[in-house]
Amino acid sequence: MKTVASVVEQYLKTKPFLLSSLSEGIINLTSLARNIMPEIEMHLGKDIKQGAVVMALKRISEV
């Protein structure tokens, strides 16, 4: 079963500039979550909460 976090991580791996921006802390997590949510929902095949995407982004940015 795919999780929100795993799909977000896969998405970010295809966008290296987003990964570097996240690690530098120069990107707004809520705005990014809002922008990528439709694609994440499409991959999961269900509606998701924005907060779940924000948390996944936050965890990825702290690594």
N, CA, C and O atoms as a Tripos MOL2 file, in Angstrom:
@<TRIPOS>MOLECULE
protein
  252   251    63     0     0
PROTEIN
NO_CHARGES

@<TRIPOS>ATOM
      1 N           0.8380   -1.1900    0.0000 N.3       1 MET1
      2 CA          0.0000    0.0000    0.0000 C.3       1 MET1
      3 C           0.8820    1.2520    0.0000 C.2       1 MET1
      4 O           1.8120    1.3680    0.7980 O.2       1 MET1
      5 N           0.5850    2.1580   -0.8810 N.am      2 LYS2
      6 CA          1.3320    3.4090   -0.9620 C.3       2 LYS2
      7 C           0.8840    4.3350    0.1610 C.2       2 LYS2
      8 O          -0.2960    4.3910    0.5070 O.2       2 LYS2
      9 N           1.8360    5.0510    0.7150 N.am      3 THR3
     10 CA          1.5200    6.0490    1.7310 C.3       3 THR3
     11 C           1.7360    7.4340    1.1410 C.2       3 THR3
     12 O           2.4110    7.5960    0.1240 O.2       3 THR3
     13 N           1.1550    8.4200    1.7940 N.am      4 VAL4
     14 CA          1.3420    9.8070    1.3530 C.3       4 VAL4
     15 C           2.8320   10.1380    1.3620 C.2       4 VAL4
     16 O           3.3500   10.7260    0.4120 O.2       4 VAL4
     17 N           3.5100    9.7600    2.4310 N.am      5 ALA5
     18 CA          4.9350   10.0780    2.5560 C.3       5 ALA5
     19 C           5.7600    9.4470    1.4400 C.2       5 ALA5
     20 O           6.6540   10.0910    0.8900 O.2       5 ALA5
     21 N           5.4690    8.1950    1.1030 N.am      6 SER6
     22 CA          6.2560    7.5280    0.0590 C.3       6 SER6
     23 C           6.0010    8.1470   -1.3120 C.2       6 SER6
     24 O           6.9260    8.2820   -2.1130 O.2       6 SER6
     25 N           4.7650    8.5190   -1.5820 N.am      7 VAL7
     26 CA          4.4490    9.1390   -2.8730 C.3       7 VAL7
     27 C           5.0680   10.5340   -2.9560 C.2       7 VAL7
     28 O           5.5750   10.9240   -4.0070 O.2       7 VAL7
     29 N           5.0310   11.2820   -1.8600 N.am      8 VAL8
     30 CA          5.6590   12.6120   -1.8410 C.3       8 VAL8
     31 C           7.1610   12.4690   -2.0710 C.2       8 VAL8
     32 O           7.7500   13.2400   -2.8280 O.2       8 VAL8
     33 N           7.7760   11.4940   -1.4240 N.am      9 GLU9
     34 CA          9.2150   11.2820   -1.5930 C.3       9 GLU9
     35 C           9.5530   10.9140   -3.0400 C.2       9 GLU9
     36 O          10.5260   11.4210   -3.5970 O.2       9 GLU9
     37 N           8.7610   10.0450   -3.6400 N.am     10 GLN10
     38 CA          8.9770    9.6750   -5.0430 C.3      10 GLN10
     39 C           8.8270   10.8990   -5.9490 C.2      10 GLN10
     40 O           9.6120   11.0930   -6.8760 O.2      10 GLN10
     41 N           7.8220   11.7140   -5.6740 N.am     11 TYR11
     42 CA          7.5930   12.9220   -6.4700 C.3      11 TYR11
     43 C           8.8020   13.8580   -6.3800 C.2      11 TYR11
     44 O           9.2610   14.3900   -7.3910 O.2      11 TYR11
     45 N           9.3090   14.0510   -5.1630 N.am     12 LEU12
     46 CA         10.4290   14.9720   -4.9740 C.3      12 LEU12
     47 C          11.7030   14.4610   -5.6330 C.2      12 LEU12
     48 O          12.5410   15.2580   -6.0570 O.2      12 LEU12
     49 N          11.8580   13.1560   -5.7240 N.am     13 LYS13
     50 CA         13.0440   12.6020   -6.3850 C.3      13 LYS13
     51 C          13.0630   12.9430   -7.8710 C.2      13 LYS13
     52 O          14.1250   12.9630   -8.4930 O.2      13 LYS13
     53 N          11.8970   13.2110   -8.4340 N.am     14 THR14
     54 CA         11.8420   13.6000   -9.8460 C.3      14 THR14
     55 C          12.0640   15.1010  -10.0270 C.2      14 THR14
     56 O          12.1960   15.5830  -11.1520 O.2      14 THR14
     57 N          12.1020   15.8320   -8.9210 N.am     15 LYS15
     58 CA         12.2900   17.2890   -8.9550 C.3      15 LYS15
     59 C          13.4480   17.6720   -8.0270 C.2      15 LYS15
     60 O          13.2050   18.1470   -6.9170 O.2      15 LYS15
     61 N          14.6930   17.4760   -8.4540 N.am     16 PRO16
     62 CA         15.8380   17.7290   -7.5690 C.3      16 PRO16
     63 C          15.9230   19.1680   -7.0580 C.2      16 PRO16
     64 O          16.4210   19.4020   -5.9570 O.2      16 PRO16
     65 N          15.4450   20.1260   -7.8400 N.am     17 PHE17
     66 CA         15.4940   21.5180   -7.3900 C.3      17 PHE17
     67 C          14.6040   21.7280   -6.1670 C.2      17 PHE17
     68 O          14.9130   22.5620   -5.3160 O.2      17 PHE17
     69 N          13.5040   20.9820   -6.0690 N.am     18 LEU18
     70 CA         12.6480   21.0860   -4.8870 C.3      18 LEU18
     71 C          13.3380   20.4850   -3.6720 C.2      18 LEU18
     72 O          13.2550   21.0340   -2.5730 O.2      18 LEU18
     73 N          14.0200   19.3580   -3.8640 N.am     19 LEU19
     74 CA         14.7450   18.7390   -2.7510 C.3      19 LEU19
     75 C          15.8000   19.6830   -2.1860 C.2      19 LEU19
     76 O          15.9280   19.8140   -0.9690 O.2      19 LEU19
     77 N          16.5510   20.3370   -3.0570 N.am     20 SER20
     78 CA         17.5860   21.2520   -2.5700 C.3      20 SER20
     79 C          16.9650   22.4670   -1.8830 C.2      20 SER20
     80 O          17.4890   22.9440   -0.8760 O.2      20 SER20
     81 N          15.8620   22.9660   -2.4160 N.am     21 SER21
     82 CA         15.1800   24.1060   -1.7900 C.3      21 SER21
     83 C          14.6280   23.7300   -0.4230 C.2      21 SER21
     84 O          14.6810   24.5300    0.5110 O.2      21 SER21
     85 N          14.0980   22.5170   -0.3010 N.am     22 LEU22
     86 CA         13.5900   22.0550    0.9890 C.3      22 LEU22
     87 C          14.7150   21.9560    2.0060 C.2      22 LEU22
     88 O          14.5630   22.3950    3.1460 O.2      22 LEU22
     89 N          15.8380   21.3840    1.6030 N.am     23 SER23
     90 CA         16.9450   21.2080    2.5400 C.3      23 SER23
     91 C          17.5320   22.5450    2.9770 C.2      23 SER23
     92 O          18.0650   22.6590    4.0810 O.2      23 SER23
     93 N          17.4380   23.5560    2.1180 N.am     24 GLU24
     94 CA         17.9320   24.8880    2.4670 C.3      24 GLU24
     95 C          16.9070   25.7030    3.2510 C.2      24 GLU24
     96 O          17.2320   26.7590    3.7950 O.2      24 GLU24
     97 N          15.6730   25.2130    3.3080 N.am     25 GLY25
     98 CA         14.6360   25.9050    4.0680 C.3      25 GLY25
     99 C          14.1260   27.1720    3.4020 C.2      25 GLY25
    100 O          13.6630   28.0850    4.0860 O.2      25 GLY25
    101 N          14.2030   27.2410    2.0830 N.am     26 ILE26
    102 CA         13.8030   28.4680    1.3840 C.3      26 ILE26
    103 C          12.4780   28.3210    0.6530 C.2      26 ILE26
    104 O          12.1370   29.1450   -0.1960 O.2      26 ILE26
    105 N          11.7320   27.2770    0.9800 N.am     27 ILE27
    106 CA         10.4630   27.0470    0.2960 C.3      27 ILE27
    107 C           9.3560   26.9130    1.3380 C.2      27 ILE27
    108 O           9.5530   26.3100    2.3930 O.2      27 ILE27
    109 N           8.2150   27.4700    1.0380 N.am     28 ASN28
    110 CA          7.0680   27.4100    1.9370 C.3      28 ASN28
    111 C           6.3960   26.0450    1.7910 C.2      28 ASN28
    112 O           5.8970   25.7040    0.7190 O.2      28 ASN28
    113 N           6.3850   25.2680    2.8770 N.am     29 LEU29
    114 CA          5.8730   23.8980    2.8230 C.3      29 LEU29
    115 C           4.3840   23.8390    2.5080 C.2      29 LEU29
    116 O           3.9430   22.9690    1.7580 O.2      29 LEU29
    117 N           3.6120   24.7510    3.0720 N.am     30 THR30
    118 CA          2.1680   24.7400    2.8460 C.3      30 THR30
    119 C           1.8370   25.0580    1.3890 C.2      30 THR30
    120 O           0.9680   24.4210    0.7930 O.2      30 THR30
    121 N           2.5180   26.0270    0.8280 N.am     31 SER31
    122 CA          2.2850   26.3730   -0.5790 C.3      31 SER31
    123 C           2.7000   25.2380   -1.5040 C.2      31 SER31
    124 O           2.0040   24.9320   -2.4720 O.2      31 SER31
    125 N           3.8320   24.6150   -1.2060 N.am     32 LEU32
    126 CA          4.2810   23.4890   -2.0190 C.3      32 LEU32
    127 C           3.2880   22.3370   -1.9170 C.2      32 LEU32
    128 O           2.9580   21.7080   -2.9220 O.2      32 LEU32
    129 N           2.8130   22.0600   -0.7070 N.am     33 ALA33
    130 CA          1.8310   20.9850   -0.5150 C.3      33 ALA33
    131 C           0.5780   21.2550   -1.3350 C.2      33 ALA33
    132 O           0.0430   20.3540   -1.9810 O.2      33 ALA33
    133 N           0.1180   22.4850   -1.3070 N.am     34 ARG34
    134 CA         -1.0810   22.8550   -2.0620 C.3      34 ARG34
    135 C          -0.8700   22.6350   -3.5650 C.2      34 ARG34
    136 O          -1.7880   22.2130   -4.2680 O.2      34 ARG34
    137 N           0.3260   22.9200   -4.0450 N.am     35 ASN35
    138 CA          0.6210   22.7790   -5.4730 C.3      35 ASN35
    139 C           0.7760   21.3320   -5.9180 C.2      35 ASN35
    140 O           0.3890   20.9880   -7.0350 O.2      35 ASN35
    141 N           1.3310   20.4830   -5.0680 N.am     36 ILE36
    142 CA          1.5830   19.1040   -5.4930 C.3      36 ILE36
    143 C           0.4680   18.1400   -5.1080 C.2      36 ILE36
    144 O           0.4670   16.9930   -5.5570 O.2      36 ILE36
    145 N          -0.4760   18.5780   -4.2890 N.am     37 MET37
    146 CA         -1.5590   17.6940   -3.8390 C.3      37 MET37
    147 C          -2.3180   17.0040   -4.9680 C.2      37 MET37
    148 O          -2.5620   15.8020   -4.8670 O.2      37 MET37
    149 N          -2.7030   17.6980   -6.0360 N.am     38 PRO38
    150 CA         -3.4470   16.9970   -7.0970 C.3      38 PRO38
    151 C          -2.6820   15.8080   -7.6820 C.2      38 PRO38
    152 O          -3.2650   14.7590   -7.9550 O.2      38 PRO38
    153 N          -1.3860   15.9790   -7.8700 N.am     39 GLU39
    154 CA         -0.5940   14.8740   -8.4230 C.3      39 GLU39
    155 C          -0.4460   13.7340   -7.4130 C.2      39 GLU39
    156 O          -0.4830   12.5630   -7.7910 O.2      39 GLU39
    157 N          -0.2820   14.0650   -6.1480 N.am     40 ILE40
    158 CA         -0.1670   13.0400   -5.1040 C.3      40 ILE40
    159 C          -1.4830   12.2730   -5.0000 C.2      40 ILE40
    160 O          -1.4830   11.0460   -4.8980 O.2      40 ILE40
    161 N          -2.6030   12.9980   -5.0260 N.am     41 GLU41
    162 CA         -3.9190   12.3450   -4.9730 C.3      41 GLU41
    163 C          -4.1340   11.4370   -6.1810 C.2      41 GLU41
    164 O          -4.7290   10.3660   -6.0580 O.2      41 GLU41
    165 N          -3.6540   11.8610   -7.3360 N.am     42 MET42
    166 CA         -3.8010   11.0440   -8.5370 C.3      42 MET42
    167 C          -3.0250    9.7310   -8.3890 C.2      42 MET42
    168 O          -3.5190    8.6680   -8.7630 O.2      42 MET42
    169 N          -1.8130    9.8120   -7.8450 N.am     43 HIS43
    170 CA         -1.0050    8.6050   -7.6590 C.3      43 HIS43
    171 C          -1.6080    7.6740   -6.6120 C.2      43 HIS43
    172 O          -1.5290    6.4520   -6.7410 O.2      43 HIS43
    173 N          -2.2140    8.2570   -5.5720 N.am     44 LEU44
    174 CA         -2.8080    7.4360   -4.5140 C.3      44 LEU44
    175 C          -4.2070    6.9530   -4.8740 C.2      44 LEU44
    176 O          -4.6610    5.9220   -4.3780 O.2      44 LEU44
    177 N          -4.8810    7.6920   -5.7300 N.am     45 GLY45
    178 CA         -6.2370    7.3260   -6.1120 C.3      45 GLY45
    179 C          -7.2770    7.6510   -5.0620 C.2      45 GLY45
    180 O          -8.3480    7.0450   -5.0340 O.2      45 GLY45
    181 N          -6.9630    8.6120   -4.1900 N.am     46 LYS46
    182 CA         -7.9200    9.0230   -3.1640 C.3      46 LYS46
    183 C          -7.6070   10.4460   -2.7200 C.2      46 LYS46
    184 O          -6.5260   10.9760   -2.9800 O.2      46 LYS46
    185 N          -8.5840   11.0500   -2.0430 N.am     47 ASP47
    186 CA         -8.3860   12.3910   -1.4970 C.3      47 ASP47
    187 C          -7.4930   12.3030   -0.2680 C.2      47 ASP47
    188 O          -7.5640   11.3470    0.5050 O.2      47 ASP47
    189 N          -6.6600   13.3110   -0.1030 N.am     48 ILE48
    190 CA         -5.7820   13.3650    1.0570 C.3      48 ILE48
    191 C          -5.8750   14.7460    1.6800 C.2      48 ILE48
    192 O          -6.3490   15.6970    1.0590 O.2      48 ILE48
    193 N          -5.4150   14.8370    2.9150 N.am     49 LYS49
    194 CA         -5.4250   16.1200    3.6120 C.3      49 LYS49
    195 C          -4.1180   16.8580    3.3550 C.2      49 LYS49
    196 O          -3.0500   16.2560    3.2480 O.2      49 LYS49
    197 N          -4.2340   18.1540    3.2610 N.am     50 GLN50
    198 CA         -3.0600   18.9880    3.0220 C.3      50 GLN50
    199 C          -2.0380   18.8160    4.1380 C.2      50 GLN50
    200 O          -0.8340   18.8220    3.8850 O.2      50 GLN50
    201 N          -2.5080   18.6640    5.3550 N.am     51 GLY51
    202 CA         -1.6090   18.4940    6.4930 C.3      51 GLY51
    203 C          -0.7220   17.2700    6.3750 C.2      51 GLY51
    204 O           0.4220   17.2840    6.8290 O.2      51 GLY51
    205 N          -1.2420   16.2080    5.7680 N.am     52 ALA52
    206 CA         -0.4460   14.9900    5.5820 C.3      52 ALA52
    207 C           0.7160   15.2510    4.6290 C.2      52 ALA52
    208 O           1.8220   14.7510    4.8330 O.2      52 ALA52
    209 N           0.4580   16.0320    3.5960 N.am     53 VAL53
    210 CA          1.5160   16.3610    2.6360 C.3      53 VAL53
    211 C           2.5310   17.2940    3.2880 C.2      53 VAL53
    212 O           3.7350   17.1330    3.0870 O.2      53 VAL53
    213 N           2.0640   18.2570    4.0570 N.am     54 VAL54
    214 CA          2.9670   19.1880    4.7470 C.3      54 VAL54
    215 C           3.8840   18.4190    5.6950 C.2      54 VAL54
    216 O           5.0860   18.6780    5.7400 O.2      54 VAL54
    217 N           3.3270   17.4770    6.4500 N.am     55 MET55
    218 CA          4.1390   16.6950    7.3860 C.3      55 MET55
    219 C           5.1660   15.8510    6.6430 C.2      55 MET55
    220 O           6.3120   15.7430    7.0800 O.2      55 MET55
    221 N           4.7700   15.2560    5.5340 N.am     56 ALA56
    222 CA          5.7190   14.4650    4.7410 C.3      56 ALA56
    223 C           6.8540   15.3570    4.2400 C.2      56 ALA56
    224 O           8.0220   14.9700    4.2910 O.2      56 ALA56
    225 N           6.5100   16.5400    3.7590 N.am     57 LEU57
    226 CA          7.5310   17.4780    3.2880 C.3      57 LEU57
    227 C           8.4570   17.8990    4.4240 C.2      57 LEU57
    228 O           9.6710   17.9910    4.2410 O.2      57 LEU57
    229 N           7.8860   18.1510    5.5840 N.am     58 LYS58
    230 CA          8.6870   18.5710    6.7400 C.3      58 LYS58
    231 C           9.6730   17.4850    7.1360 C.2      58 LYS58
    232 O          10.8420   17.7660    7.3980 O.2      58 LYS58
    233 N           9.2040   16.2510    7.1800 N.am     59 ARG59
    234 CA         10.0860   15.1380    7.5510 C.3      59 ARG59
    235 C          11.1920   14.9490    6.5230 C.2      59 ARG59
    236 O          12.3430   14.6980    6.8810 O.2      59 ARG59
    237 N          10.8490   15.0670    5.2590 N.am     60 ILE60
    238 CA         11.8520   14.9120    4.2020 C.3      60 ILE60
    239 C          12.8780   16.0460    4.2640 C.2      60 ILE60
    240 O          14.0670   15.8210    4.0390 O.2      60 ILE60
    241 N          12.4230   17.2520    4.5650 N.am     61 SER61
    242 CA         13.3320   18.4000    4.5950 C.3      61 SER61
    243 C          14.3000   18.3430    5.7710 C.2      61 SER61
    244 O          15.3630   18.9620    5.7260 O.2      61 SER61
    245 N          13.9470   17.6100    6.8180 N.am     62 GLU62
    246 CA         14.8020   17.5180    8.0030 C.3      62 GLU62
    247 C          15.8670   16.4410    7.8740 C.2      62 GLU62
    248 O          16.7680   16.3530    8.7080 O.2      62 GLU62
    249 N          15.7700   15.6320    6.8460 N.am     63 VAL63
    250 CA         16.7400   14.5330    6.6840 C.3      63 VAL63
    251 C          18.0040   15.0270    6.0470 C.2      63 VAL63
    252 O          18.9330   14.2480    5.8320 O.2      63 VAL63
@<TRIPOS>BOND
     1     1     2 1
     2     2     3 1
     3     3     4 2
     4     3     5 am
     5     5     6 1
     6     6     7 1
     7     7     8 2
     8     7     9 am
     9     9    10 1
    10    10    11 1
    11    11    12 2
    12    11    13 am
    13    13    14 1
    14    14    15 1
    15    15    16 2
    16    15    17 am
    17    17    18 1
    18    18    19 1
    19    19    20 2
    20    19    21 am
    21    21    22 1
    22    22    23 1
    23    23    24 2
    24    23    25 am
    25    25    26 1
    26    26    27 1
    27    27    28 2
    28    27    29 am
    29    29    30 1
    30    30    31 1
    31    31    32 2
    32    31    33 am
    33    33    34 1
    34    34    35 1
    35    35    36 2
    36    35    37 am
    37    37    38 1
    38    38    39 1
    39    39    40 2
    40    39    41 am
    41    41    42 1
    42    42    43 1
    43    43    44 2
    44    43    45 am
    45    45    46 1
    46    46    47 1
    47    47    48 2
    48    47    49 am
    49    49    50 1
    50    50    51 1
    51    51    52 2
    52    51    53 am
    53    53    54 1
    54    54    55 1
    55    55    56 2
    56    55    57 am
    57    57    58 1
    58    58    59 1
    59    59    60 2
    60    59    61 am
    61    61    62 1
    62    62    63 1
    63    63    64 2
    64    63    65 am
    65    65    66 1
    66    66    67 1
    67    67    68 2
    68    67    69 am
    69    69    70 1
    70    70    71 1
    71    71    72 2
    72    71    73 am
    73    73    74 1
    74    74    75 1
    75    75    76 2
    76    75    77 am
    77    77    78 1
    78    78    79 1
    79    79    80 2
    80    79    81 am
    81    81    82 1
    82    82    83 1
    83    83    84 2
    84    83    85 am
    85    85    86 1
    86    86    87 1
    87    87    88 2
    88    87    89 am
    89    89    90 1
    90    90    91 1
    91    91    92 2
    92    91    93 am
    93    93    94 1
    94    94    95 1
    95    95    96 2
    96    95    97 am
    97    97    98 1
    98    98    99 1
    99    99   100 2
   100    99   101 am
   101   101   102 1
   102   102   103 1
   103   103   104 2
   104   103   105 am
   105   105   106 1
   106   106   107 1
   107   107   108 2
   108   107   109 am
   109   109   110 1
   110   110   111 1
   111   111   112 2
   112   111   113 am
   113   113   114 1
   114   114   115 1
   115   115   116 2
   116   115   117 am
   117   117   118 1
   118   118   119 1
   119   119   120 2
   120   119   121 am
   121   121   122 1
   122   122   123 1
   123   123   124 2
   124   123   125 am
   125   125   126 1
   126   126   127 1
   127   127   128 2
   128   127   129 am
   129   129   130 1
   130   130   131 1
   131   131   132 2
   132   131   133 am
   133   133   134 1
   134   134   135 1
   135   135   136 2
   136   135   137 am
   137   137   138 1
   138   138   139 1
   139   139   140 2
   140   139   141 am
   141   141   142 1
   142   142   143 1
   143   143   144 2
   144   143   145 am
   145   145   146 1
   146   146   147 1
   147   147   148 2
   148   147   149 am
   149   149   150 1
   150   150   151 1
   151   151   152 2
   152   151   153 am
   153   153   154 1
   154   154   155 1
   155   155   156 2
   156   155   157 am
   157   157   158 1
   158   158   159 1
   159   159   160 2
   160   159   161 am
   161   161   162 1
   162   162   163 1
   163   163   164 2
   164   163   165 am
   165   165   166 1
   166   166   167 1
   167   167   168 2
   168   167   169 am
   169   169   170 1
   170   170   171 1
   171   171   172 2
   172   171   173 am
   173   173   174 1
   174   174   175 1
   175   175   176 2
   176   175   177 am
   177   177   178 1
   178   178   179 1
   179   179   180 2
   180   179   181 am
   181   181   182 1
   182   182   183 1
   183   183   184 2
   184   183   185 am
   185   185   186 1
   186   186   187 1
   187   187   188 2
   188   187   189 am
   189   189   190 1
   190   190   191 1
   191   191   192 2
   192   191   193 am
   193   193   194 1
   194   194   195 1
   195   195   196 2
   196   195   197 am
   197   197   198 1
   198   198   199 1
   199   199   200 2
   200   199   201 am
   201   201   202 1
   202   202   203 1
   203   203   204 2
   204   203   205 am
   205   205   206 1
   206   206   207 1
   207   207   208 2
   208   207   209 am
   209   209   210 1
   210   210   211 1
   211   211   212 2
   212   211   213 am
   213   213   214 1
   214   214   215 1
   215   215   216 2
   216   215   217 am
   217   217   218 1
   218   218   219 1
   219   219   220 2
   220   219   221 am
   221   221   222 1
   222   222   223 1
   223   223   224 2
   224   223   225 am
   225   225   226 1
   226   226   227 1
   227   227   228 2
   228   227   229 am
   229   229   230 1
   230   230   231 1
   231   231   232 2
   232   231   233 am
   233   233   234 1
   234   234   235 1
   235   235   236 2
   236   235   237 am
   237   237   238 1
   238   238   239 1
   239   239   240 2
   240   239   241 am
   241   241   242 1
   242   242   243 1
   243   243   244 2
   244   243   245 am
   245   245   246 1
   246   246   247 1
   247   247   248 2
   248   247   249 am
   249   249   250 1
   250   250   251 1
   251   251   252 2
@<TRIPOS>SUBSTRUCTURE
     1 MET1         2 RESIDUE 1 A MET
     2 LYS2         6 RESIDUE 1 A LYS
     3 THR3        10 RESIDUE 1 A THR
     4 VAL4        14 RESIDUE 1 A VAL
     5 ALA5        18 RESIDUE 1 A ALA
     6 SER6        22 RESIDUE 1 A SER
     7 VAL7        26 RESIDUE 1 A VAL
     8 VAL8        30 RESIDUE 1 A VAL
     9 GLU9        34 RESIDUE 1 A GLU
    10 GLN10       38 RESIDUE 1 A GLN
    11 TYR11       42 RESIDUE 1 A TYR
    12 LEU12       46 RESIDUE 1 A LEU
    13 LYS13       50 RESIDUE 1 A LYS
    14 THR14       54 RESIDUE 1 A THR
    15 LYS15       58 RESIDUE 1 A LYS
    16 PRO16       62 RESIDUE 1 A PRO
    17 PHE17       66 RESIDUE 1 A PHE
    18 LEU18       70 RESIDUE 1 A LEU
    19 LEU19       74 RESIDUE 1 A LEU
    20 SER20       78 RESIDUE 1 A SER
    21 SER21       82 RESIDUE 1 A SER
    22 LEU22       86 RESIDUE 1 A LEU
    23 SER23       90 RESIDUE 1 A SER
    24 GLU24       94 RESIDUE 1 A GLU
    25 GLY25       98 RESIDUE 1 A GLY
    26 ILE26      102 RESIDUE 1 A ILE
    27 ILE27      106 RESIDUE 1 A ILE
    28 ASN28      110 RESIDUE 1 A ASN
    29 LEU29      114 RESIDUE 1 A LEU
    30 THR30      118 RESIDUE 1 A THR
    31 SER31      122 RESIDUE 1 A SER
    32 LEU32      126 RESIDUE 1 A LEU
    33 ALA33      130 RESIDUE 1 A ALA
    34 ARG34      134 RESIDUE 1 A ARG
    35 ASN35      138 RESIDUE 1 A ASN
    36 ILE36      142 RESIDUE 1 A ILE
    37 MET37      146 RESIDUE 1 A MET
    38 PRO38      150 RESIDUE 1 A PRO
    39 GLU39      154 RESIDUE 1 A GLU
    40 ILE40      158 RESIDUE 1 A ILE
    41 GLU41      162 RESIDUE 1 A GLU
    42 MET42      166 RESIDUE 1 A MET
    43 HIS43      170 RESIDUE 1 A HIS
    44 LEU44      174 RESIDUE 1 A LEU
    45 GLY45      178 RESIDUE 1 A GLY
    46 LYS46      182 RESIDUE 1 A LYS
    47 ASP47      186 RESIDUE 1 A ASP
    48 ILE48      190 RESIDUE 1 A ILE
    49 LYS49      194 RESIDUE 1 A LYS
    50 GLN50      198 RESIDUE 1 A GLN
    51 GLY51      202 RESIDUE 1 A GLY
    52 ALA52      206 RESIDUE 1 A ALA
    53 VAL53      210 RESIDUE 1 A VAL
    54 VAL54      214 RESIDUE 1 A VAL
    55 MET55      218 RESIDUE 1 A MET
    56 ALA56      222 RESIDUE 1 A ALA
    57 LEU57      226 RESIDUE 1 A LEU
    58 LYS58      230 RESIDUE 1 A LYS
    59 ARG59      234 RESIDUE 1 A ARG
    60 ILE60      238 RESIDUE 1 A ILE
    61 SER61      242 RESIDUE 1 A SER
    62 GLU62      246 RESIDUE 1 A GLU
    63 VAL63      250 RESIDUE 1 A VAL
